[in-house]
Amino acid sequence: MRGGLSGFFVFLACIALGVAAIGGVNSVARSISSAVESQGQELLGADIRFELNQREADASELAWLSSLGQVAVSANMRSMARLPDGSDQALVEAKAVDGAYPLYGELVTQPALSYEALFGPKDGSYGAAAPSLLLERLHLSIGDSVMLGGQAFQIRAELVTEPDLVSESFGFAPRLLASLEGLKASGLVQPGSLVEHAYKIRLENGADDDRLQALRDEAGERFPNAGWSIRTRANAAPALSSNIERFSQFLTLVGLTALVVGGVGVANAVRAYLDGKRSVIATFKSLGASGRFVVTIYLFQILLISLLGIAAGLVLAALMPFAASSLLSSVLPVAAQPGFYPNALALAAVFGILTTLVFALLPLGRAREVPATALFREMGIETRRWPRPVYAGAAAAIAAILALLAVLNAEERGIAAIFVAAAIAAFLVLRGVGWGVQALARCAPRVRSTALRLAIGNIHRPGALTPSVVLSLGLGLTLVASLALIDGNLRRQISSNLPEIAPNFFFVDIQPAEAEAFSRLVEQYAPNGELTRVPMLRGRITALNGVDTSKITPPPEGAWVLRGDRGITYSATKPVNATLTAGEWWPEDYSGEPLVSFTAQEGRELGLELGDTITVNVLGRSVTARIASFRQVEWETLSMNFVMVFSPNTFAGAPHAWLATLTDASATDQEDARLLNAVTRTFPTITTVRVKDALDVVNRLVGQLAVAIRAAAAVALIASVLVLSGALAAGNRARIHDAVVLKTLGATRRTLINAFALEYLLIGLATAIFALVAGGTAAWYVVSRIMNLPWSFLPEVAISTIVIALVLTVGFGLIGTWRVLGHKAAPILRNL
């Protein structure tokens, strides 16, 4: 240890980078989660919220809610805001509030106005507040008016901050904030309209979490058929919390990949360090020291050095929440709470120690097996023998603990297990690729070119860099290639494939009285289009086979079906785009017990079978239906699809609206605009969603997410580069010896540079080919099997992967080679 840390800088950088990535990501995630938990009242706008779909609370329900504390009532729905002259329109997320809003937090508008001044009626118009996005989209200024339904609303202020926005469902459109009286005057709320009615309550004298849970239970006992969604301040923004947890899980796994890649650097550094200490080790052994004694001494030294890297990584990780709080302030709807999160840092430190042990034990075990005579006589400690079973077994056991820890700390353990298994498989396969490249080089025919002959010989000679370079660079490149292919396929699907097969428009809240007139108008403006119209209700699954859904723990992939309200419909005939996979469709004149057709994939995920029963709550009424069939649904087409299609007698007499889609592949953007304008002017209560606009929003979100994911993947690539540079540096001593001997025998500098460049070129090309195959396979599995989307190989990703591999291997290799060739021959020859 007196010699300092020379040769361990790559070791320290790899450990520090991986520990910083894991600890930092988890610390940032916990800082955001802590903010969500501590600001639960402000984010929810209440201590507890009761939400109903398509109906308001009845007198008895409202009386009980009012007895709990102060109640703020609001209503949310999508609609079309249009200019008074009908020249332009935009989809908006309309939210109507009463005078008690907000119960917590602060509604910020510019200018600041009272409730009456902001929303009250004046000269035939109600007031409204809109964000700058809507003002810019419709070219509005403060004081201008827009039409919502049949009512004019004057924009009296710009909406700056909506305190409970994050607790609302994800919106594709900008907000338009108005009063409940204004929404009622608009005529948008009709029987069957898709309206969410929220009742937010500020409890008297506050309440602890046990009291909130007791209220949830009491609500279920008092009103078992209410069908409301209940949320408390303890779970104010479940979607945000879940997304943060998932993204944190992904970044943690990427950080672990970087740490494992860095482990190769650890092994290289340990091997080089032991090679430099061969005379000391030989002396120990000559004086009678046991192999265990030698291993213990150097393992202790390596662990001490690793602690320095871990400490550096923990310092960086501890600082990340403070840096992220300012960087993420414009992206996240809540302000992160920077602080010190010991659990996250402890987890990262454990990962760092375990990684060091896994990759240090094997070279230490090999060093133990080399006899003292060989250490005095040979250039280094390289040996083809495996270490004793105790060392190989200990390394394997620690690696298993490392993998198990990664899986157990993940929310979606199945995905984490696949990721870990893929990383282990890639690691093993890369070792095999390295050996395979050496075997091919060994069997290659003799070539005339001296430089190429030297390059091929260097690839398979004892102590060659081939396994280290392939392993270090291959993992990082595989990760980058797979993410690039997933991102590229997803973007292609959203921007190219989906618009070709998806409908042009969705039309929501078509009232029965205007359905025929609406169809005639669409036929007039889109004579070549195909209009599909179905009845539309909203319902919540409350029980499966008589078991309350609150007592069911579904797998993560099927949990969304039981979460919140679902769109449902009924049909006497099988939908044209549906394929039955089991069971039969009911007769057109069926009048027996309620039946339902369930989607096959979601049914499998929930463990449902033919004959099982499903209870749904629709408009405050619980209906139990028996599963008559399962059907295959292609969600990716964005066509009219429902998880549940009921027999018509199930909802006989229930008020509902209609949902329609229009598909017209030949329509131009101008024709779509004319149709949109005509529908909005003629039927102001119908909400029109242009699918292309929605896909543009999704594409932008995917782009932002892709940037973050690629930045995270860059951590693994940086680790690969560090390991690559370390591996090349570790081999410099042998390279100096070879270069001096060859120069003495007449080789020119140019010949040696060509030889080394060709060697690195061949190794880099082999690594790039593997990365493309492995990354492509992983991306294919994710896209086609998990996302159920079409898959295509992207040549630009292949080219960029090969270029990156060649630039890194040849570039770093030649930098080291230039230094090697600069050594004088005499000092080296004297020590031969």
N, C-alpha and C positions, 0 to 999 in steps of 0.2 A: 504493500500500500504506500510505501515511501516514495515510489516512483510517480505518484500522482495519478490523475485520471486519464492519462494519455492512452488513446485507443478505446476509451469508453464514452466518448462524446455522442456517437451514434446510439449506443446502448441507452444513455441517459435521455437523449432526445426522443427515442421511440417509446420508452416507458412514460416519460412526461407527457407526450402527445396523447397516448391512449388514455392515461389516467385523467388528464385534463378534459378530454372529450366526454368520457363517461361521467365523471363527477360534475362537470360544468353543465351538461345537458340535464342531468337529474336535478341539480340545484336550481336551474332556471325553471324547469317544469314545476318544481315544488314551490318556488316563489310565486308563480302564476296561480297555482292551485290554492296556496295560502291566501292570496288576494281574493280569489273567488269565494273562499269560505268566509273570510273576515268581512267581505262586502256583500254578503248574501242578501241582506235586507234591501240595500240600494239596487242591486242587480235584479232582484225579483220585484222590487217595488212594494214589498209586503213582507209580513211574517209567514203568511200562508196564502196560497192562491188556489181558487177553484175555477176550473175552466170547463165550459160546455160548448158543444158544437151544434150549430143549426137550431138552437133554442135558447131562450132565456130562462133563468131560474124562476120557478113558480112561487106563489105567495108563501107557502110553508118553508121552502128552501131559503128564500130571501130573508124571512123572519129569523130563521136560525142563524144564518150568516151574520145578520145585523146584531144579534145578541152577543156575538164573539168580540166585537170591537168596531172600529171605524172601517167602513167599506168604501172602496173606490171601484166603480164599475167602468169597464171599457169594452170595446168591440173591435175586432180586427177582420179585415177582408181584403181581397184583391179586387181592384176595379180599374176602370179607364178614366183618367183625367183628360179632358179635352179643352181646347180653347173655345171661347164663346162663339167664334165664327166658324168652328168646325174645321179649320185649316190644318190642325195638327192635334195629336193625342199621344198619351204615354201611359203605360201600365204603372200603377202605383200600389203600394201597400198602405191602404187606408186604415187609420187607427182613430177611433172616436173615444173621448174620455169625458168624465164628469168633473164637477168642481173640486172633488177631493183629490184629484190626481196632481202630483204624485204624493203618495203617503211617505215615501222615503226618497232621498236624493233630491236633485234639483233639475227642473226643466229649464234649459238655457236657450233663450231665443234672442235674436238681434233685430229690432230693439226688444228690451225686456218689457213685457206687458202683463197685466192682470188677466185672469181667466176670462172675464167678461169682455175686456177690450180685445183679447186675442181671438176668441171664438164666438162671441155673441152676435146676434143678428143686427144688421144695419143696412137700411135701404134695400131690403129684399135679399141681401147676401149674408151668409154666415162667414165667420173668419176661419182662417187656417194658417198653419205654419208648414213650410216645406224646406228641405235641405237644399244646398246650393246645386246638387246634382240635378234635381228636378227643375230648378229655376233655369239652369243652363240648357237642359234638354228641350224645354218648351219656350226658351227665350223670354222668361218672365222676370218682372221686377216687383219689388214690394209695392203693393197697391193694385196690381193686376189681378184679374179674376180667371178662374178655371171652372169648368162644369164637372160635377161629379154626380152621375145619375141625372136626375132632373133638377138639381139644385146648383145655384151659383155659389162659389166660395171665393172670397177675396183673400189673397195672400197678404197677410198683415205683418209677418215676421219671417226671418230665416231661422230654420230649426238647426241649432248648433249642437245641443246635447240632449239626448233622450235617455234618462237614467236607467230605465229597465229594458233597453233595446236588446241587450245580450240574452235576456231570458226568453225572447220571442223566437219563433221558428225562423229558419233561414229565409231571407227574402231576396228575390231576383230583381226587385224593383225598388225605387226610392220611396221613402215614407211621405205620406200626406196626413198631417195631424189636424183633427177637427174635434168638434163636440158631438156628444151623443144626439143632441137635438138636431144638429146639422145632418148627421148620417140618417136619422129618421126621416127628415124632410127630403132627402135625396131620392127616396123610393128604392134604394138598393136592397134593403132588407125585406125579402119576400119569403113565403113558405118554401123551404128547401134550399134557400140561399146558403152558400158556404161561408158562414160567419162564425167566428170564435168569440164567445162571450166570456170575459174574465171578471172574476170577483176577487179583488185583492183586499186583504184584511190586515189592519194594524191592531194587534191584540192589546187589550188594556193591561197596563202594568207589565207588558212584555211577557215572554214565556220561554221556558227552556226547551230543549229538543224533546224531552220526554212528554211535555205538554203538547207539543206540535204533533207527535206521533199519536197521542191519545185523541186529538181532534180528528186526525185522519181515520182512526178506527171508529170514532163516534159517527162521523159522516157516513161511513159505510153501513153502520148499523141502522141509523135513522132513515137513510135514503138509499136502500140497496140497488134501486133501479135508476138512480140519477144519471149514471154514466159519465160523471165528471172526472176530469184529470186533476189530481191534487199534487201540488208541489210546494215544498217549504223552503225557507231561506237556506237550509242546510244543503239543498241541492238546487240552487237558484239557476244555474246554467249547465245542465247535464251534457248538452251537446258540446259546449266549449271544453268542459273538463274532460270528456271522453276523447275529443280530438287531441287535446294537449297530451293526454296519457298515451295515446297511440303514437303520436309523433315523437314523444319522448322515448317510447319503447324502440321505435325504429332507429332513432339517432343513437340510442344506447348500444344497439346491436351493431351499428356502423362503427361506433367507437370501440366496441369489443373486437371487431374485425381489424381495425387499425392496431389495436393492442396485440392481436395474434400475429399480424404481419410484422409488427415491431418485435415480436418474440423471435422471429428469424434473425433479426439484428442482434438480439440478445445472444442467441446461440453462436452467431459469427464472432461477436465481441468476446464471448467467453472462450471460444476456440482459439482466437488470436491471442488472447491474454495468456492462456495456458501454454500456447506455443512459445510465447516470449519467456515464460517461466520454466521451460523444459529443463534447463540446467539445475535450477533450484529443486524441481521435483525429482530429478535424477539423484541429486545429493541426498534429499530426504530418504529416498528409497535405498540408496547405498548404505546409509547409516542405520538402516533397520526400521524405518518408519513404515507403518502398514498403509495399504491403499486407502482404508477408511479414514486414517488420520489425514492423509493428503487431501481427500475429497472434502472432509469437514473444514479444514483450514480455508480452502479456496471457495467453498460454498458460503462460508461465513463472510468472506471478503466480498463476494458477488452480491450477497443480500444487503450488505452495508451500502454498496454502491447503488443498488436498486432503490434503496430507501431515499437516496438523494434525488433520484429521478422522480420517485413517487411524491416526495415533498414538493418538488418544483411543480409537478402536475396538479397537486392539491391546491397550491397557492393560486395557480391560474384558474382552477375550477371554482375556488371560493370567490374570485373576482368577477366571474362571468355574470352572476345575477345582477351585479351593479352596472356592468356594461350593457347587459341586455335590457334593463329597465328603461333606458333612454332610447336604445335602438328600436325596441318593439312598441314604444308608446304610440306611434302612429299606425300600427298594424292591429294591436289587440284592443278590445273594447274595455279592458280593465287595466289598471296600473299595477304592474308587478311589484311585489314587496321584496326588495333585495335584502338579503341577510345571509347568515351562516347556517348551513344545513348539514349538520354532522353526519346524519344517516347516509345522505347521498355521497358525501366525501369518503365515509368509511367503506361503502360499497366499492367505490373506485379504487381505494387503497388495497382492498382484498383482491380485486381483479388484478391489480398490478403485481402484488406479491405472488399470486398463484401463477401468473404468466411467466414471471422470472424463474420460478421453480421448475415449471414444465420444460422450458427451453434451456435451462442451465444443467439439469441433471444428466442429460444424455452425453454432452461433451465431457462433463466431469467423470461420468462412468467410463467413457472411452479412455480418458487420460489415466485412469487407475489401472487399466489393463496393459498399458505399454510398459515393458520392462526397462530398468534403469540403463542397461547397455544400449538399448535402441534409442533412448532419449539422448545419451551422450554422442551416439554415432550419427543419427539421422537429422534431417533438417527440421523436423517438427514432430508433432504428436499424432498426425493423421494415421488412422487405422481403419481398416475395412471391417473389423470385428465389432459386433454389437456389444454394448456393455452388459454386465451381469443382469440377470432377471430382476433383481431387487431394484435396480435403478430404472430399468425400462418399465417395470410394474408400477413403481412410485410415480414416474412421469405420466403414465397412462391414468392412474388413479386421480392424480391432481387435475389432469385435463378433463376427466369426467366430472369432477367436482366443479370445475370452472364452467363447463357446459350446463350442468344442473343448476348452478346458481343463476346463470343467464336466463334459463327457462323459468325458474321459480319467481324471478323478480319481474317477469313480464305479465301484462294484463291478459293478452291473448297468447296463451302458452303454446297452443298448436302452431301458430305462425312462428313464434320464437324457436320452437323445437325444429321446425323445417329449416329456418335460417341457420341455426347452429349445426344441424346435420349437413346442410349444404356447404358450410364453411369447412367442416371437418373433411367432407368428401373432396372438396376442392384442394385442400391442403395435401391430402394423401395422393390425389390424382396428380397434383403438380410435382410431388416428389417422383411419382412414376414417369411423368413427362420429362423431368430432368434426367432420370436414368435412361429413358428411351432415347432422348437426343444424344446422350453419350454413347449408347449402344449403336445407333445409326452411324455416328461419326467413326466409331471403332470399326464398323463393317464397310465403311465407304471405300470405294476403289481409289487407288493411288492416282493423283492428278499431277499434271506437269507444273502448274503454277506453284512456285515456292511459297508465296504468301498464303495461298489457299490451303496448301498442304500443312503449313504451320498452324493455320487457324483451326483446321479440322483436328489436328493433333492436340492443340490446347483445349479443345472442347471435352475430350475424353481422357486426358492424362490424369494421374493421381493428384488429388488436391485441386482439381479444376473448379472454376467458379460456376460452372453450369447449373448444378442443383440450387445453389444459393440465389443466383440471379433469376432463374425461372420461378422459384418459390416466392421470392420477395416481390417481384414485379407482377407475377401472375395473379395473385389474390386481389391486389388493388385494381389492376386492369379489368379483371372479371367483374368486379363490383361496378366499376364505372360503365363498362359496356352493357351490362344487364340493365342498369338504371336508364341509360340513354335509349336502349331499345324499348323498354317499357314506356318511357315518356314519349318517344317518337310514335309508337303504335297508338297510344292513347290520344295524342294530339291529332294523328291522322284520322282516327275514328270520329273524333268530335268535329273536326273541321272539314273532312272530305266525305267519309263514308256515311255518317249519320244524316247529314243534310240530304243525301240522295235517297234514303229510304224512310226518313221521318216525315210526318205530316207537316204541312206548311203552318197550320194554325191549330190551337186548341181554343174552343169557345166554352166558357164556364158560366153557370147560372142562367141558362136559358129557361125561362118560365114556360109552363105548358101552354099558356094562352098565346104565346108569341112564337112557338116552335115552327109552325107551318109557314108563317110570314118570313121568319128568319131563313128557312130553307129556300124559299123562293128568291130572297135577296141574294143569297150565296150563289145560287144557280145562275142568276142574272150576271153577276160579276166574275164568276169562275165557271163557265159552262163546261170546261173540260175537267173540272175537279171532281173528286170523289168525297162526298160528305157522309160521314158516319155519325150517328146520333144514338146515345144510350141514356137511360135514366141514371141519376147520380145521387147517392146518399153518402153520409159519413157515419161510421160506426166504430166502436171500440170492442175488441175481443176481451170479454171479461172472464170466460171460463173455457177450459178444454176438458171434455168428458166429465163435466161437473166440478172440476178442480179450479178454484180461483187462480187467475193468472199471476196474482201477487205471490202465490206460493209455489210457482213454477220457475225453475232456473233453466232457461233455454240455452242452447249453445250460442256463442256470440254471433255466428253467421245468420241465425234465425231469430235473434232477439228483436230485430226491428219490426217484425210483424206484430208483436205484442206490445210494442212501445207506441203509445198515442193512438190517434184515430186513423182509420184506413178508409180510403174510398171504396165503396161497394156498389154493386148494381144487381139487377135481376134480368133474366132473359128466358123466354120460352124455348128458344132454339140455341144450339151450340154456336158460340161466336165463330166467325169465319176464320180468324187467325189463330184459333185454338186447336190443339191436337190432344185428344184424350189418351192418357197413358194407363188408366185403370178405371173401372166402373163404366156406367152408362149415363147418358143424358136423359132427363125426365121427358115424358110426353108433353106436347104443346098444351094440352088441356088438363095438365096435372093439377090436382086439388087436394092432395093428401098432406102428410106432415111436412114441415119446411125442410127443404133439401138445399145443399150447397155444393158447388164444385170448387175445389181448392187447387192452387198451383202445386205442381208435383214437387219441385225442388224445395219450396218452403215447407211443404207437408212433411217431406223426409227429414228436414232439419228439426222440425218440432216433434218428430216421432208419431205422426198421425197416420191412421189407416182407414180404409173404407169402413163405414159404419160408425166411426167415432162421431162425437157431437161437439159442436162449437156454439158457444153462447156469445152473442153480440148485443151491445146496447146501442139502439138507434132512437134518437129523439126521446130519450128517457124511458124507453121500453126495451126490456130484455127479451130477446128472441133466441131460441135454441133450435139449431138445424143439424140434420145428420148429413155426413159427407157421403155424397152419391158417386162422386168421380174425382179423379185428379187429372189435371191437364198441363201440358207443356206450354210455357209462355216465354217468348223472346223479348225480354225487357229492353234489350239494347236497340230495338227498332223504334222505341218511343211511341209505338202505336197505342191504341186504347186497350189497356190491359188492367186487370184487377186481380188481386189475390183471391178474392171470394166473389163468385157469381151465384146468386140465389135463385130458387124457383120463384116465379112471379107471385104466387099466393102468399109468400112470406111477408111481403110488405104491402098487401092490398089496402088501399085507402090512405097510405102514408104520404104526406106532402113531400114533394121532392122537385128538384130542378133537373135539367138535362145537360149532358156534356156532349160536345161534338168535336170532331176533327175534320179538317179539310186537307186532302192530299192532292196536289197539282204540280207534277214535276215540270210541266212546261211553263209555269207562271214566272214572270220576271219580277224583279224587285218593285218596279213601278206598279205592276198589276196587284201585287200583294199590298202595297201602300194604299191603292185606291179601294180595295176591298176592306182593309182595316178601317179606313176613314168612313166608308159607307156604313159598316156595321156599328161603329161607335156613334155616328150621328143618328141612325135610325133606331137602334136599340141601346140606349145609354146604360141600361142596367146589366147588359151582357159584358163579361170580361173576356177580352181577346188576348191571347198569348201567342206571339209569333215565335215559333220554335227556333228559328235562326238566331234571333236576339238572345234567347235563353242560352243557346249553345255558345254564343260569343262570350257571355258572362262566365260560363263554365270553363271555357278555353282560357280565359284570363286567369281564373283561379288556379287551373292546372299549371299554367305557366309560372305563376308565383310560387306554387308548391314545388315545381320542378327545380327552380333556382335554389330553394332552400335545401332540397334533397341532394342536388349536385354539389352544393357547397359542403354538405356533410360528407358526401362520398369523397370529396377532395382530401379530407382528413386521412382516409385510408390510402389514397394515392400518394400523399405526402409521406406517410409512413413507409410506403413501398420505395419511394425515392431515397429516403434516409437509409433504409436497409440496403438498397442497391449500392449506394455510395460507400456504405460501410463494408459491404462484401468486396467491392473492388479495392478499397483501401487495404483490407486485410490480406488480399492476395498480392499486394505490391512487392513484398519481400521476395516471393518466388519469381515474380515477373522481372525484378531487377537481376536476379541470378540468371534467368533464361536470356534476357536481353544482352547481358555482358558476354555470356558464352557465345551467343550467336554473332554478336558484333566482332568478337575475337576471331571467329571462324570465317569472317568476311561478309556477313549480312549488313546491308546498308540500312540507314534510318528509315528510308522510304519503304523498304521491304518489310521491316518490323511494324511500321505504322499500318501498312496495308493488311498485314497478317492479323494484328490486333483488331482493326476495324472490321474485317471480315468475320472474325470470331464473334464479336459483339453483335454484328448484323445478323448472323445465323441464329444466335441465342435469342435475340430480340424478336426475330421473325417467328421462331417456334413458340415463344411466349405469347405473342399477339394472336397466333392461330388458336392456341388453347383458350385464351381469354374470349375470343369470338365464339368458339364452340360452347364453352361452359356458360358464358354470359348469355348467349343466344338461347341455350336450353332453359336456363333459369327464367329469362324473360318470356319465352314461349309458354312455360308452365303458368306463370303469373297471369299473362294476358289471356290465354285461351282456356285455362282450367279454372282459375280463380275469378277473373273478371268476365269470362265467357264472351270474349270479343275476338274478332278476326285477327289473325297474326300474319305479319309479313316481315321479312328480313330487310333491313335498311342498309343499303350499300355505303351511305355516307358515314354511318357508325363504324362499319368495318374499316373503311379507309382511315378514319381518325384514330381508331384503336391501334392500327398497325403503325401509323405515323408516330403516335405518342410512344409506343414501345421502342421503335427504332431510334427516335431522337434521344430518349432517356438512356438506353443501353449504349449506343454508339457515342453519344455526347459525353456521358460520365466516364465511359471507358477510355476514350481518347484523352480526356483531361488527365486521368491518372497515368495513362501511357506516356504522355509527353513528359511528365515528371520522372517516370521510370527511365526513359531514354536519356535523360539528362545526367545520370550518374556516371562517374568515371569508372573505368574498368579495373584499374590497378588495385584499389582498396578491396574490391569484391574478390578478385582473383587471389589475393594474398590469403584470404580466409577460407579458400576452398580446400 
